[in-house]
Amino acid sequence: MSQNIYDNQAFFDGYAQLPRSQFGLGGAPEWASIQAMLPDISGKRVIDLGCGYGWFCRSARAAGAAEVIGVDLSEKMLARARELTDDPGISYRLGDLEQLALPSREFDLVYSSLTLHYLPDLAPLLTAIYQALQPGGWLVFTTEHPIYTCPVRQGWLTDGEGQRSWAVSNYQNEGQRVSNWLADGVIKYHRTLGTTLNALMAAGFTLRHVNEWGPSAEQLVATPALAEEVERPMMVLISAQR
């Protein structure tokens, strides 16, 4: 079973303070880029894996989706999503993406935001998603960029040329990473970009777009703290089609 860190009270309380929690999709700087990757969902069936507060579920309905299902492992996140939602066309379900079973050819779009880096193995979920999509259906998701998830060790080296800084990213060493972000002991999984893209193709998907996201000039003016994302992207946005 996946780690259910979002039901940790300290983590949940910290997450509630983030702009994307307080302001929804408008508080996520990558949202405009995601929108450009989404297919027309008017009259379509959509499922959001790792739906959190349900921001995308409600947005999908506003865009014309006939029915939207939100799935999350966290009871606390689902409770908040239900508080914010008043729409019979949206339903929320408790589910572990590591063990997810989905009906065959049921959905036109599977969406997931910043969730897949919590899974140790993408293959079972991608197989489940592929068979759950209608022919021509879409998978659009974001995940933490491997440049961000790989550990970086830094220090100083003194030799005949003087003192020099060094850094080792350990990018090729895939596997579990433990960080103290919002709470201690948060478990995520680092995999190279190639591993993620190859897993999609092995599951049968055709890649449509890959965006190693970075802020626009206008976003940098409005939010100077995003400058870090120019040097080191925090997330990658991917769309693929059955």
C-alpha positions in Angstrom: 0.0 0.0 0.0 1.2 3.5 -0.8 2.3 5.8 2.0 -0.7 7.9 3.1 1.2 11.0 4.1 -1.7 13.3 3.3 -3.6 11.9 6.3 -0.7 12.9 8.5 -2.1 15.9 10.3 1.1 18.0 10.2 1.5 17.3 6.5 -2.2 18.0 5.8 -2.1 21.3 7.7 1.1 22.3 5.9 -0.3 21.4 2.5 -3.4 23.5 3.2 -1.2 26.6 3.3 0.2 26.2 -0.2 -1.1 28.5 -2.9 -2.4 25.6 -5.0 -4.5 24.5 -1.9 -5.8 28.0 -1.1 -6.4 29.2 -4.7 -6.9 26.0 -6.6 -5.7 25.7 -10.2 -5.2 29.4 -10.3 -2.5 29.0 -7.6 -0.6 26.4 -9.7 1.8 28.2 -12.0 1.9 25.3 -14.4 -1.9 25.2 -15.0 -2.0 27.3 -18.2 0.5 24.8 -19.7 -1.5 21.9 -18.6 -4.7 23.4 -20.2 -2.9 23.6 -23.5 -2.3 19.8 -23.4 -5.9 18.8 -22.5 -8.3 17.4 -25.2 -11.8 18.6 -25.6 -13.8 16.9 -22.8 -17.3 18.2 -23.6 -19.7 15.3 -22.9 -16.8 13.0 -21.9 -16.1 10.8 -18.9 -13.1 11.9 -16.9 -11.2 10.4 -13.9 -8.7 12.3 -11.7 -6.2 10.1 -10.0 -4.9 11.7 -6.8 -7.6 14.3 -6.9 -6.8 16.1 -3.6 -9.3 18.9 -3.0 -11.0 18.1 -6.3 -10.0 21.3 -8.1 -9.5 19.6 -11.4 -12.7 17.6 -11.0 -14.7 20.8 -10.7 -12.8 22.4 -13.6 -13.5 19.5 -15.8 -17.2 19.7 -15.2 -17.1 23.5 -15.9 -15.4 22.6 -19.2 -18.4 20.4 -20.1 -17.4 16.9 -18.9 -20.4 14.6 -18.5 -19.1 12.8 -15.5 -16.0 13.1 -13.3 -14.6 10.7 -10.8 -11.9 11.8 -8.3 -9.8 9.1 -6.6 -7.5 9.7 -3.6 -5.8 7.7 -0.9 -6.4 10.3 1.7 -9.6 10.5 3.7 -8.8 14.0 4.7 -8.3 15.2 1.1 -11.5 13.5 0.0 -13.4 15.1 2.9 -12.2 18.5 1.9 -13.1 17.8 -1.8 -16.6 16.9 -0.8 -16.9 20.1 1.3 -16.0 22.1 -1.8 -18.2 20.3 -4.3 -21.9 20.6 -4.9 -22.3 18.8 -8.2 -24.0 15.4 -8.7 -21.8 14.9 -11.8 -18.7 14.5 -9.6 -18.1 11.6 -7.3 -15.2 10.9 -5.0 -13.7 7.5 -4.2 -11.1 6.2 -1.8 -8.4 4.3 -3.7 -4.8 3.3 -3.7 -3.2 3.9 -7.1 -0.7 1.0 -6.5 -3.7 -1.4 -6.5 -6.1 0.4 -8.7 -8.7 -1.5 -10.7 -10.6 0.4 -13.3 -13.4 -0.7 -15.7 -12.5 -1.4 -19.3 -12.8 1.4 -21.9 -14.8 3.6 -19.5 -13.0 7.0 -19.7 -12.0 9.5 -22.3 -9.4 11.3 -20.1 -7.4 10.1 -17.2 -5.7 13.0 -15.4 -3.2 13.1 -12.5 -1.3 16.0 -10.9 1.8 15.6 -8.9 0.9 12.1 -7.7 2.8 9.4 -9.7 6.2 10.1 -8.0 4.7 8.5 -4.8 4.5 5.1 -6.6 7.4 2.7 -6.6 6.4 1.1 -10.0 4.5 2.9 -12.7 3.9 -0.2 -14.9 0.8 -1.7 -13.1 -1.0 1.7 -13.0 -0.2 2.6 -16.6 -1.5 -0.8 -17.7 -4.7 -0.2 -15.7 -5.1 3.3 -17.2 -4.5 2.1 -20.8 -7.3 -0.5 -20.6 -9.6 1.9 -18.9 -9.4 4.4 -21.7 -11.6 4.5 -24.8 -9.6 4.0 -28.0 -8.1 7.4 -28.7 -8.5 8.4 -25.1 -6.0 10.6 -23.3 -3.7 10.4 -20.3 -2.5 13.8 -19.1 -0.4 14.0 -16.0 2.3 15.9 -14.1 5.0 14.5 -11.9 8.0 15.8 -10.1 10.9 16.2 -12.6 13.7 13.7 -12.0 16.2 16.6 -11.8 14.2 17.7 -8.8 13.8 14.2 -7.2 17.4 13.1 -7.5 19.5 13.9 -4.5 22.3 16.5 -4.8 25.3 16.3 -2.6 27.5 19.5 -2.5 30.8 20.3 -0.9 34.2 21.9 -1.4 37.3 20.3 -2.9 40.8 21.6 -2.2 43.6 20.7 -4.7 46.6 22.3 -6.4 44.2 24.8 -8.1 42.7 26.0 -4.8 39.3 25.4 -3.3 36.5 24.5 -5.7 32.9 23.6 -5.2 31.5 20.2 -6.4 28.0 18.7 -6.7 26.9 15.2 -7.5 23.3 14.7 -8.6 23.2 10.8 -8.6 20.6 11.1 -11.3 21.0 7.5 -12.7 20.4 5.9 -9.3 16.7 5.3 -9.3 14.6 4.3 -6.3 13.1 5.5 -3.0 13.8 9.0 -1.7 12.8 10.2 1.8 12.5 13.9 2.5 11.2 16.1 5.3 8.8 18.3 3.3 5.8 19.5 5.4 6.4 16.5 7.6 9.2 14.1 8.4 9.6 10.9 6.4 7.8 11.7 3.1 8.5 8.8 0.7 8.8 9.5 -3.0 10.4 7.6 -5.9 13.0 8.9 -8.3 13.1 7.6 -11.8 14.8 9.1 -14.9 12.7 10.8 -17.5 13.6 8.0 -19.9 12.2 5.4 -17.5 8.9 7.3 -17.3 8.6 7.8 -21.1 9.6 4.2 -21.8 7.1 2.9 -19.3 4.3 4.8 -21.1 5.3 3.4 -24.5 5.6 -0.1 -23.0 2.1 0.2 -21.8 0.9 0.9 -25.3 0.6 4.7 -25.2 1.6 7.1 -28.0 3.4 10.2 -26.6 1.9 13.5 -27.7 3.7 16.1 -25.7 6.4 16.5 -23.0 6.9 19.8 -21.2 9.8 20.2 -18.8 7.9 23.1 -17.3 9.4 26.5 -16.5 7.8 29.8 -15.7 7.1 32.5 -18.4 8.7 35.9 -18.3 5.5 37.3 -17.0 5.3 34.8 -14.2 8.8 35.6 -13.2 8.0 39.3 -12.9 4.9 38.5 -10.9 6.5 35.8 -8.7 10.4 36.2 -8.6 10.7 33.1 -6.4 9.9 31.0 -9.6 13.4 31.8 -10.9 14.6 28.6 -9.3 12.4 26.7 -11.8 14.4 28.2 -14.7 17.6 26.6 -13.4 16.1 23.4 -12.2 12.6 22.4 -13.4 10.5 21.0 -10.5 8.0 19.1 -12.7 7.4 17.6 -16.0 4.0 17.6 -17.9 3.2 14.7 -20.2 0.3 13.8 -22.5 -0.2 10.5 -24.1 -2.9 8.8 -26.1 -4.3 5.3 -26.4 
